[in-house]
Amino acid sequence: PISVSAFTGSFIEKAQISDAKAMALLTPGVSGDTDDSFLDSMNVRGISTNDFGVGAEPSIGVYQDGIYLGRTGGALSSFFDIELVEVVKGPQGTLFGRNTIGGVISVNRTQPTGEFGVKLEATFGEEDLTDIKGIINLPLGDRGGVKLSFKDVESDSHVYNTTLNDRRPMKDSSTASISVKYD
Protein backbone atom coordinates (compact mmCIF):
# COMPACT_ATOMS: atom_id res chain seq x y z
CA PRO A 1 0.00 0.00 0.00
CA ILE A 2 1.17 3.48 -0.90
CA SER A 3 -0.15 6.83 0.29
CA VAL A 4 -0.73 8.98 -2.81
CA SER A 5 -2.43 12.35 -3.21
CA ALA A 6 -3.18 13.10 -6.87
CA PHE A 7 -4.34 16.36 -8.42
CA THR A 8 -5.52 16.65 -12.01
CA GLY A 9 -4.71 19.65 -14.15
CA SER A 10 -8.35 20.71 -14.30
CA PHE A 11 -8.61 20.63 -10.48
CA ILE A 12 -5.37 22.62 -10.16
CA GLU A 13 -6.73 25.24 -12.56
CA LYS A 14 -10.20 25.47 -10.98
CA ALA A 15 -8.80 25.63 -7.43
CA GLN A 16 -6.26 28.24 -8.59
CA ILE A 17 -3.32 26.27 -7.21
CA SER A 18 -0.34 28.24 -8.47
CA ASP A 19 2.56 26.22 -7.06
CA ALA A 20 3.56 23.30 -4.85
CA LYS A 21 3.35 25.43 -1.71
CA ALA A 22 -0.36 26.05 -2.37
CA MET A 23 -0.86 22.35 -3.18
CA ALA A 24 0.75 21.42 0.15
CA LEU A 25 -2.15 23.10 1.97
CA LEU A 26 -4.50 20.50 0.44
CA THR A 27 -2.25 17.46 0.95
CA PRO A 28 -2.31 15.68 4.33
CA GLY A 29 1.16 15.26 5.84
CA VAL A 30 2.77 17.77 3.45
CA SER A 31 3.76 21.36 4.07
CA GLY A 32 5.64 23.93 2.04
CA ASP A 33 8.06 26.64 3.09
CA THR A 34 5.68 29.51 3.78
CA ASP A 35 8.11 32.41 3.72
CA ASP A 36 8.88 34.34 0.55
CA SER A 37 12.40 32.98 0.18
CA PHE A 38 13.76 32.11 -3.22
CA LEU A 39 14.43 28.56 -2.06
CA ASP A 40 11.44 26.25 -2.33
CA SER A 41 11.40 23.41 0.13
CA MET A 42 8.80 20.78 0.91
CA ASN A 43 8.21 18.80 4.07
CA VAL A 44 6.58 15.37 3.75
CA ARG A 45 5.72 13.55 6.98
CA GLY A 46 8.22 15.73 8.85
CA ILE A 47 11.14 15.07 6.50
CA SER A 48 12.69 17.94 4.56
CA THR A 49 16.03 19.33 3.42
CA ASN A 50 17.42 22.50 4.97
CA ASP A 51 20.85 22.49 3.29
CA PHE A 52 20.70 23.83 -0.25
CA GLY A 53 24.45 23.78 -0.92
CA VAL A 54 25.94 22.46 -4.14
CA GLY A 55 26.76 19.07 -2.62
CA ALA A 56 23.51 18.62 -0.69
CA GLU A 57 21.00 16.01 -1.78
CA PRO A 58 17.26 16.58 -1.34
CA SER A 59 15.20 14.22 0.83
CA ILE A 60 12.11 14.56 -1.36
CA GLY A 61 12.51 13.55 -5.00
CA VAL A 62 10.94 15.68 -7.69
CA TYR A 63 10.16 14.18 -11.08
CA GLN A 64 8.93 16.17 -14.06
CA ASP A 65 7.54 14.10 -16.91
CA GLY A 66 9.28 11.05 -15.45
CA ILE A 67 12.71 12.71 -15.28
CA TYR A 68 14.41 13.19 -11.91
CA LEU A 69 15.28 16.79 -11.08
CA GLY A 70 18.26 17.08 -8.76
CA ARG A 71 17.18 20.45 -7.41
CA THR A 72 13.61 21.20 -6.37
CA GLY A 73 13.47 24.99 -6.77
CA GLY A 74 12.54 25.21 -10.44
CA ALA A 75 10.07 22.36 -10.36
CA LEU A 76 8.16 23.64 -7.36
CA SER A 77 8.11 27.32 -8.21
CA SER A 78 5.05 27.46 -10.46
CA PHE A 79 2.32 25.17 -11.79
CA PHE A 80 1.47 25.81 -15.42
CA ASP A 81 0.52 23.49 -18.25
CA ILE A 82 -0.05 20.61 -15.83
CA GLU A 83 -1.89 17.37 -16.54
CA LEU A 84 -1.33 15.61 -13.21
CA VAL A 85 0.57 16.10 -9.93
CA GLU A 86 1.10 13.15 -7.62
CA VAL A 87 2.52 13.32 -4.11
CA VAL A 88 3.74 9.87 -3.07
CA LYS A 89 4.65 9.80 0.60
CA GLY A 90 7.91 8.08 1.50
CA PRO A 91 10.07 6.32 1.79
CA GLN A 92 9.98 5.54 -1.94
CA GLY A 93 13.50 4.27 -2.67
CA THR A 94 12.18 0.97 -4.04
CA LEU A 95 10.04 2.63 -6.73
CA PHE A 96 11.98 5.81 -7.47
CA GLY A 97 15.54 5.33 -6.24
CA ARG A 98 17.73 7.57 -4.13
CA ASN A 99 16.80 10.91 -2.54
CA THR A 100 13.20 9.85 -1.90
CA ILE A 101 13.27 9.08 1.83
CA GLY A 102 10.56 11.69 2.43
CA GLY A 103 8.60 10.89 -0.70
CA VAL A 104 8.19 11.96 -4.30
CA ILE A 105 6.44 14.81 -6.07
CA SER A 106 5.71 13.79 -9.64
CA VAL A 107 4.66 16.58 -12.02
CA ASN A 108 3.35 15.62 -15.47
CA ARG A 109 2.77 18.30 -18.09
CA THR A 110 0.16 18.05 -20.85
CA GLN A 111 1.04 16.32 -24.12
CA PRO A 112 0.74 17.86 -27.59
CA THR A 113 -2.82 17.43 -28.90
CA GLY A 114 -1.98 17.11 -32.59
CA GLU A 115 -4.59 19.78 -33.39
CA PHE A 116 -4.26 23.53 -33.79
CA GLY A 117 -5.13 25.38 -30.59
CA VAL A 118 -4.10 28.40 -28.56
CA LYS A 119 -4.63 29.17 -24.89
CA LEU A 120 -3.52 32.55 -23.56
CA GLU A 121 -3.95 34.06 -20.11
CA ALA A 122 -2.77 37.37 -18.71
CA THR A 123 -3.05 38.71 -15.16
CA PHE A 124 -2.18 42.20 -14.01
CA GLY A 125 -2.20 43.45 -10.43
CA GLU A 126 -0.76 45.59 -7.71
CA GLU A 127 2.98 46.23 -7.37
CA ASP A 128 3.39 46.04 -11.16
CA LEU A 129 2.38 42.36 -11.29
CA THR A 130 2.37 40.98 -14.83
CA ASP A 131 1.70 37.27 -15.36
CA ILE A 132 1.44 36.07 -18.96
CA LYS A 133 0.97 32.39 -19.90
CA GLY A 134 0.38 30.66 -23.19
CA ILE A 135 0.14 27.27 -24.86
CA ILE A 136 0.20 26.77 -28.62
CA ASN A 137 -0.57 23.36 -30.11
CA LEU A 138 0.31 22.73 -33.75
CA PRO A 139 -0.38 19.64 -35.84
CA LEU A 140 2.57 17.69 -37.20
CA GLY A 141 0.89 15.90 -40.09
CA ASP A 142 -1.61 13.17 -39.26
CA ARG A 143 0.69 11.41 -36.80
CA GLY A 144 1.65 13.95 -34.16
CA GLY A 145 1.92 17.45 -32.91
CA VAL A 146 4.09 20.14 -31.38
CA LYS A 147 3.29 22.07 -28.21
CA LEU A 148 4.93 25.38 -27.30
CA SER A 149 4.32 26.76 -23.82
CA PHE A 150 5.60 29.87 -22.11
CA LYS A 151 5.12 31.80 -18.89
CA ASP A 152 6.52 35.14 -17.77
CA VAL A 153 5.93 36.61 -14.29
CA GLU A 154 7.22 39.97 -13.10
CA SER A 155 6.41 41.82 -9.90
CA ASP A 156 7.92 44.50 -7.71
CA SER A 157 8.51 43.98 -4.02
CA HIS A 158 6.13 45.33 -1.43
CA VAL A 159 9.20 46.80 0.28
CA TYR A 160 10.29 50.28 -0.77
CA ASN A 161 14.07 50.83 -0.69
CA THR A 162 14.63 54.43 0.46
CA THR A 163 18.35 54.31 -0.34
CA LEU A 164 17.74 53.44 -3.99
CA ASN A 165 14.42 55.32 -4.08
CA ASP A 166 12.78 52.38 -5.84
CA ARG A 167 11.00 49.08 -5.34
CA ARG A 168 13.14 46.04 -6.04
CA PRO A 169 12.06 43.25 -8.41
CA MET A 170 10.62 40.44 -6.35
CA LYS A 171 9.22 37.69 -8.46
CA ASP A 172 10.68 37.67 -11.93
CA SER A 173 10.74 34.35 -13.77
CA SER A 174 10.42 33.16 -17.33
CA THR A 175 9.75 29.64 -18.53
CA ALA A 176 9.44 28.21 -22.03
CA SER A 177 9.23 24.66 -23.33
CA ILE A 178 8.63 22.73 -26.50
CA SER A 179 7.21 19.21 -26.68
CA VAL A 180 6.99 17.01 -29.74
CA LYS A 181 4.85 13.89 -30.00
CA TYR A 182 5.04 11.79 -33.16
CA ASP A 183 3.73 8.26 -33.75
C-alpha positions as CSV (number, residue, x, y, z in Angstrom):
1,P,0.0,0.0,0.0
2,I,1.2,3.5,-0.9
3,S,-0.1,6.8,0.3
4,V,-0.7,9.0,-2.8
5,S,-2.4,12.4,-3.2
6,A,-3.2,13.1,-6.9
7,F,-4.3,16.4,-8.4
8,T,-5.5,16.6,-12.0
9,G,-4.7,19.6,-14.1
10,S,-8.4,20.7,-14.3
11,F,-8.6,20.6,-10.5
12,I,-5.4,22.6,-10.2
13,E,-6.7,25.2,-12.6
14,K,-10.2,25.5,-11.0
15,A,-8.8,25.6,-7.4
16,Q,-6.3,28.2,-8.6
17,I,-3.3,26.3,-7.2
18,S,-0.3,28.2,-8.5
19,D,2.6,26.2,-7.1
20,A,3.6,23.3,-4.9
21,K,3.4,25.4,-1.7
22,A,-0.4,26.0,-2.4
23,M,-0.9,22.3,-3.2
24,A,0.8,21.4,0.1
25,L,-2.1,23.1,2.0
26,L,-4.5,20.5,0.4
27,T,-2.3,17.5,1.0
28,P,-2.3,15.7,4.3
29,G,1.2,15.3,5.8
30,V,2.8,17.8,3.4
31,S,3.8,21.4,4.1
32,G,5.6,23.9,2.0
33,D,8.1,26.6,3.1
34,T,5.7,29.5,3.8
35,D,8.1,32.4,3.7
36,D,8.9,34.3,0.6
37,S,12.4,33.0,0.2
38,F,13.8,32.1,-3.2
39,L,14.4,28.6,-2.1
40,D,11.4,26.2,-2.3
41,S,11.4,23.4,0.1
42,M,8.8,20.8,0.9
43,N,8.2,18.8,4.1
44,V,6.6,15.4,3.7
45,R,5.7,13.6,7.0
46,G,8.2,15.7,8.8
47,I,11.1,15.1,6.5
48,S,12.7,17.9,4.6
49,T,16.0,19.3,3.4
50,N,17.4,22.5,5.0
51,D,20.8,22.5,3.3
52,F,20.7,23.8,-0.2
53,G,24.4,23.8,-0.9
54,V,25.9,22.5,-4.1
55,G,26.8,19.1,-2.6
56,A,23.5,18.6,-0.7
57,E,21.0,16.0,-1.8
58,P,17.3,16.6,-1.3
59,S,15.2,14.2,0.8
60,I,12.1,14.6,-1.4
61,G,12.5,13.5,-5.0
62,V,10.9,15.7,-7.7
63,Y,10.2,14.2,-11.1
64,Q,8.9,16.2,-14.1
65,D,7.5,14.1,-16.9
66,G,9.3,11.0,-15.4
67,I,12.7,12.7,-15.3
68,Y,14.4,13.2,-11.9
69,L,15.3,16.8,-11.1
70,G,18.3,17.1,-8.8
71,R,17.2,20.4,-7.4
72,T,13.6,21.2,-6.4
73,G,13.5,25.0,-6.8
74,G,12.5,25.2,-10.4
75,A,10.1,22.4,-10.4
76,L,8.2,23.6,-7.4
77,S,8.1,27.3,-8.2
78,S,5.0,27.5,-10.5
79,F,2.3,25.2,-11.8
80,F,1.5,25.8,-15.4
81,D,0.5,23.5,-18.3
82,I,0.0,20.6,-15.8
83,E,-1.9,17.4,-16.5
84,L,-1.3,15.6,-13.2
85,V,0.6,16.1,-9.9
86,E,1.1,13.2,-7.6
87,V,2.5,13.3,-4.1
88,V,3.7,9.9,-3.1
89,K,4.7,9.8,0.6
90,G,7.9,8.1,1.5
91,P,10.1,6.3,1.8
92,Q,10.0,5.5,-1.9
93,G,13.5,4.3,-2.7
94,T,12.2,1.0,-4.0
95,L,10.0,2.6,-6.7
96,F,12.0,5.8,-7.5
97,G,15.5,5.3,-6.2
98,R,17.7,7.6,-4.1
99,N,16.8,10.9,-2.5
100,T,13.2,9.8,-1.9
101,I,13.3,9.1,1.8
102,G,10.6,11.7,2.4
103,G,8.6,10.9,-0.7
104,V,8.2,12.0,-4.3
105,I,6.4,14.8,-6.1
106,S,5.7,13.8,-9.6
107,V,4.7,16.6,-12.0
108,N,3.4,15.6,-15.5
109,R,2.8,18.3,-18.1
110,T,0.2,18.1,-20.8
111,Q,1.0,16.3,-24.1
112,P,0.7,17.9,-27.6
113,T,-2.8,17.4,-28.9
114,G,-2.0,17.1,-32.6
115,E,-4.6,19.8,-33.4
116,F,-4.3,23.5,-33.8
117,G,-5.1,25.4,-30.6
118,V,-4.1,28.4,-28.6
119,K,-4.6,29.2,-24.9
120,L,-3.5,32.6,-23.6
121,E,-4.0,34.1,-20.1
122,A,-2.8,37.4,-18.7
123,T,-3.0,38.7,-15.2
124,F,-2.2,42.2,-14.0
125,G,-2.2,43.4,-10.4
126,E,-0.8,45.6,-7.7
127,E,3.0,46.2,-7.4
128,D,3.4,46.0,-11.2
129,L,2.4,42.4,-11.3
130,T,2.4,41.0,-14.8
131,D,1.7,37.3,-15.4
132,I,1.4,36.1,-19.0
133,K,1.0,32.4,-19.9
134,G,0.4,30.7,-23.2
135,I,0.1,27.3,-24.9
136,I,0.2,26.8,-28.6
137,N,-0.6,23.4,-30.1
138,L,0.3,22.7,-33.8
139,P,-0.4,19.6,-35.8
140,L,2.6,17.7,-37.2
141,G,0.9,15.9,-40.1
142,D,-1.6,13.2,-39.3
143,R,0.7,11.4,-36.8
144,G,1.6,14.0,-34.2
145,G,1.9,17.5,-32.9
146,V,4.1,20.1,-31.4
147,K,3.3,22.1,-28.2
148,L,4.9,25.4,-27.3
149,S,4.3,26.8,-23.8
150,F,5.6,29.9,-22.1
151,K,5.1,31.8,-18.9
152,D,6.5,35.1,-17.8
153,V,5.9,36.6,-14.3
154,E,7.2,40.0,-13.1
155,S,6.4,41.8,-9.9
156,D,7.9,44.5,-7.7
157,S,8.5,44.0,-4.0
158,H,6.1,45.3,-1.4
159,V,9.2,46.8,0.3
160,Y,10.3,50.3,-0.8
161,N,14.1,50.8,-0.7
162,T,14.6,54.4,0.5
163,T,18.4,54.3,-0.3
164,L,17.7,53.4,-4.0
165,N,14.4,55.3,-4.1
166,D,12.8,52.4,-5.8
167,R,11.0,49.1,-5.3
168,R,13.1,46.0,-6.0
169,P,12.1,43.2,-8.4
170,M,10.6,40.4,-6.3
171,K,9.2,37.7,-8.5
172,D,10.7,37.7,-11.9
173,S,10.7,34.3,-13.8
174,S,10.4,33.2,-17.3
175,T,9.8,29.6,-18.5
176,A,9.4,28.2,-22.0
177,S,9.2,24.7,-23.3
178,I,8.6,22.7,-26.5
179,S,7.2,19.2,-26.7
180,V,7.0,17.0,-29.7
181,K,4.8,13.9,-30.0
182,Y,5.0,11.8,-33.2
183,D,3.7,8.3,-33.8
